[in-house]
Amino acid sequence: MDYYPFTIISNLVSDLLNTTKRNEKIKILNRYKDDKVIQSFLYFIYNPFITTGISDLKFNRALQLSNDIDEFNSLDAFSEYLRLHNTGTDEDLIKVGNFVTTYPEYKDLIQKYVTKNFQLGVDAKTLNTVFGKDFIPTFNVQLANSYQKRKDKILGKEINITTKIDGVRCFLVKN
């Protein structure tokens, strides 16, 4: 069964894998810049705050547990389920297995998607260049500098301060 999101995602994946040059990858991504399916796909696999709790081993188990019930009417609905139910329980695995049995010709693509195991040669910086500054959340932690010595650089700016105690780094995020 042909399913539009997987067709267009397969095309993107193929295009990106066929080049190693960053500028070429940016040109490819720019062709898909306004495609909501591609944006959703890339956001899901590259957002570090989205986890699924499903490894390759669990994915293979999911195929054994499936009962061939089609539960999702779109890739977005499937993605949202994975985002909200990221524990990798048998119930989650059954739903993944069912999704795969609905689209068996895209098994490998779905497996990489669910396990977030794509090697496309792009990173958050590249995606943010094409899709907008904050498309994929990123953060960097300042290392081994005392703010006392750099007061002139931080006055009037919003900063994050981390505390390092006994070799453990703490990072505070204020929502």
C-alpha positions in Angstrom: 0.0 0.0 0.0 1.4 3.4 -1.0 1.3 5.9 1.9 2.2 9.5 0.9 4.2 10.4 4.1 6.4 7.4 3.7 6.9 8.0 0.0 8.1 11.5 0.4 10.2 10.6 3.5 11.8 7.8 1.5 12.6 10.3 -1.2 14.2 12.7 1.2 16.2 10.0 3.0 17.5 8.7 -0.4 18.5 12.2 -1.5 20.3 12.9 1.7 22.1 9.6 1.7 23.3 10.1 -1.9 25.5 13.1 -1.0 28.1 13.8 1.7 28.5 17.5 1.1 26.8 19.8 3.7 25.8 22.4 1.1 24.2 19.8 -1.1 22.2 18.5 1.9 21.1 22.1 2.6 19.9 22.4 -1.0 18.0 19.1 -0.7 16.4 20.2 2.6 15.4 23.6 1.1 13.4 21.7 -1.6 11.3 20.3 1.3 11.3 23.4 3.4 7.6 24.0 3.2 6.5 20.4 3.4 4.8 19.8 6.8 5.3 16.0 6.5 9.1 16.4 6.2 9.1 19.0 9.0 7.2 16.7 11.3 9.5 13.8 10.4 12.7 15.7 11.0 11.5 17.3 14.2 10.5 13.9 15.6 13.8 12.2 14.9 16.2 15.1 15.7 14.5 16.6 18.8 16.5 15.4 21.7 13.6 15.9 24.0 11.4 13.3 22.2 12.2 9.7 23.1 10.3 6.5 22.3 11.7 4.0 24.7 12.0 1.5 21.9 15.3 0.0 20.8 16.0 -2.2 17.8 15.6 -5.3 20.0 12.2 -4.1 21.3 11.2 -3.2 17.8 11.8 -6.8 16.6 9.7 -8.0 19.6 6.9 -5.6 18.6 6.6 -7.4 15.3 6.0 -10.7 17.2 3.3 -9.1 19.4 1.3 -7.3 16.7 -2.3 -8.3 16.2 -2.9 -6.5 12.8 -5.3 -3.9 14.1 -4.8 -0.5 12.3 -5.0 2.0 15.2 -3.5 5.2 13.6 -5.0 7.2 10.8 -1.7 9.2 10.2 2.0 9.2 10.8 1.4 12.3 13.0 -1.1 10.3 15.2 1.4 7.5 15.5 4.3 9.9 16.3 2.2 11.6 19.0 1.4 8.3 20.6 5.1 7.4 20.7 5.9 10.8 22.1 3.4 10.5 24.9 3.9 6.7 25.6 7.7 6.5 25.6 8.1 3.6 28.0 8.5 0.7 25.6 5.9 -1.4 27.3 4.3 -4.4 25.6 1.2 -2.3 24.9 3.4 0.3 23.1 5.1 -2.5 21.2 1.8 -4.0 20.1 0.8 -0.6 18.6 4.2 -0.2 16.9 3.9 -3.8 15.5 0.4 -3.0 14.3 1.6 0.1 12.5 4.3 -1.8 10.8 1.9 -4.6 9.6 -0.2 -1.9 8.1 2.8 -0.6 6.0 5.1 -3.7 5.7 7.0 -2.3 2.7 8.2 0.6 5.0 9.3 -1.6 7.8 12.9 -0.5 7.7 12.0 3.2 7.5 9.5 2.8 10.4 12.1 0.9 12.5 14.7 3.8 12.1 11.9 6.3 12.8 10.7 4.6 16.0 14.2 3.9 17.3 15.3 7.4 16.2 18.3 5.7 14.5 18.6 7.6 11.3 22.1 8.4 9.9 21.3 11.1 7.4 24.4 13.2 7.7 22.6 16.3 9.0 22.5 17.8 12.5 20.4 20.3 14.5 22.5 23.2 13.3 21.9 22.3 9.6 18.2 21.8 10.2 17.9 25.1 12.1 19.7 26.8 9.2 17.0 25.6 6.8 13.8 25.4 8.9 14.4 28.3 11.3 16.6 29.1 14.3 14.6 27.2 16.9 13.3 24.3 14.8 15.3 21.8 16.7 16.0 22.8 20.3 19.7 23.0 21.2 21.6 24.1 24.2 25.3 24.4 25.1 26.8 24.3 28.5 29.6 26.6 29.4 32.6 24.6 30.7 35.1 25.5 33.4 34.8 29.3 33.5 34.0 31.3 36.6 31.4 34.0 35.9 33.2 36.2 38.4 36.1 36.6 35.9 33.8 37.5 33.0 31.2 39.8 34.6 31.7 42.4 31.8 30.6 39.8 29.2 27.4 38.8 31.0 26.0 42.0 32.6 22.5 42.6 31.2 22.3 39.2 29.5 20.1 36.2 30.5 22.4 33.4 31.5 22.2 29.9 32.8 24.4 28.9 35.7 25.3 25.3 36.4 26.8 23.9 39.6 29.4 21.2 39.5 29.7 19.2 42.7 32.0 16.2 43.2 32.3 15.6 39.5 28.5 15.8 38.8 27.2 18.5 36.5 23.8 19.9 37.2 21.8 21.8 34.6 18.8 23.8 35.5 16.2 24.6 32.9 13.5 27.2 33.7 10.3 26.7 31.8 
